[in-house]
Amino acid sequence: MQALQDRIRRDGRVLSANVLKVDSFLNHQVDPQLTLEIGQAFADLFRAEGVTKVLTIEASGIHFALTTALALQVPFVYAKKKKAVTLTEDLYTVPVHSFTRQETFQVSVSKSYLSADDRVVIVDDFLATGDALMGLREIVGLAGAHLVGVGAVVEKSFQNGRSRLEEVGVRVHALARIESMSPETGVKFVETQKEATPVC
Ligand code: 5GP
């Protein structure tokens, strides 16, 4: 997605070879127009699959799940990292290690909101090691629902998240794929393959 790549180039800050800060427009202060376009892009990728629900994890996936679900006209559900006293129903719970916080959370979704009838798209802000998305995939599996695919706003392709997901048969789409980055040289995106023109 060109607008997203341009924005990452302009406003993203590479903190280290592994960590990109995008909190001026993606995950702290949020650009609503860009967030709408991101939701539209995910919806276009998965619309043909008869999606019934969009799933994400709090907190920084929520606004992307909202705009994706809005574009698909389905509900979205976000997995919670802490068990609130109001969360009294039966839960699907899995452990998820956080790349940025370096701790493991128990992540839960109420059994009322995900069932074997659902066709689910998972979205999140980043795909890095894949722990968050693999955890959400496990929740979809516990519900007996069908996982249509996952959408990451930003993929750090030099980390192993995509291969972990693809190895277990998950369809992965990322709107900006980073090949490499460094504080000195900035971000290098994966070149998208141009369709070869058939020779008649
Ligand atoms: P994973 O579970 O794939 O290792 O990491 C995904 C989660 O870690 C995302 O939900 C995201 O919040 C956070 N994350 C991973 N890498 C980055 C990064 O480079 N920058 C930011 N801001 N968050 C990241």
Boltz pocket constraint, residues with backbone or C-beta under 6 A from the ligand:
constraints:
  - pocket:
      binder: B
      contacts: [[A, 18], [A, 19], [A, 20], [A, 21], [A, 22], [A, 27], [A, 60], [A, 97], [A, 98], [A, 99], [A, 100], [A, 124], [A, 125], [A, 126], [A, 127], [A, 128], [A, 129], [A, 130], [A, 131], [A, 132], [A, 133], [A, 161]]
      max_distance: 6.0
